[in-house]
Amino acid sequence: MSLTQDKETPSLLINAPGIYRHVLLLIIYAVLCAACTKSPSMPLSVGANNWIGYQPLYIARELGYLDNKSIKLVELNSSTDIMQELRAGQLHAAALTMDETLTMLEEGLDLQVIMVIDISAGGDALVAKPGYEQIKDLTGKSIAVEYTAVGAVLLEAALNSANMALADIETVPCEFYQHIDCYSSADAVVTFEPNKTKLVERGGIVLFDSSSIIGRIIDVLVVRTEVMPIYAPVIEELVDGYFEGLQAFTLNTPQVYPILQDRTGLTKEELELSYKGILMPARSRNIELFKSNELQEQTLSLLDIMLERELLKKPVDITTLFNSDYVAG
């Protein structure tokens, strides 16, 4: 084509009659939108372990409140495994404690907290074998603990309450699914429900629990920031489904107990005892936590503790950490 022909080639858009011009604009807009909008090519993968506070997620799945085609719950043995899968990019979202979330931020992961799942109020504990009546009795003894921030936070608080330091004990690495076995081989174990109740049933002595540090161990639902534009409707479905599962749990819906018993191995009485150790905020309370400064203040306080105890090497920025869009509905 010659240079002259290029200059004289009419523009369809410019020369088209008014009504056709509008049609062409709509077509062009539609094509551009289709090209720019991405839809998920795989289900939203959500990592969690068997902590009792996370059970509404599994209740929601079992009762059909979550679409298995769009949301995949990935159950892992421990928080350590969840964090490893997040680092590897194998999870889009996860249930984590707030201190674990801060650890992920320090490592460079871009996450947003979209919901508070629970606040530990006794559900995490230092459980010792019979014969140990106070924390001081564990001086020079072995304490099994998962090498994550939450285990460290509870152990540090327990030791501080007895004016002790880590140097006064021997720590033994132990992941969540090993807590029962570790209790057999160590003098004490830092654990959480449902294992706490199981160990107490075996004669274990609770020397310290999270009721003394309410607000320091908070479980949240986090999502990788980069996937949020693509999965926004699915994330909304996840949050809605969670709260439906929580409501079914709160109302003691008949189908819920068999699900919990199968997943935790606890009797109804043991489950009731276990759940006394955590606070599970409903949607309305979640909205309050996000709208007020309460959640941010608790997180900043936790951040200070982690820096002081060298659980974090440097401060992290939490100014864009909290996203209330999904709990607001």
Buried (B, 14 or more C-beta within 10 A) or exposed (E): EEEEEEEEEEEEEEEBEEEEBEEEEEEEEEEEEEEEEEEBEEBBBBBBBBBBBBBBBBBBBBBEBBBEEBBBBBBBEBBBBBBBBBEEEEBBBBBBBBBBBBBBBBEEBEBBBBBBBBBBBBBBBBBBBEEBEEBEBBEEBBBBBBEBBBBBBBBBBBBBBBEBEEEBBBBBEBBBBBBBEBBEEBBBBBBBBBBBBBBBEEEBBBBBBBBEBBBBBBBBBBBBBEBBEBBBEBBBBBBBBBBBBBBBBEEEBEEBBEBBBEBBEBEEEBBEBBBEBBBBBEBEBBBBBBEEEEBBEBBEEBBEBBBEBEBBEEEBEBEEBBBBBBBEE
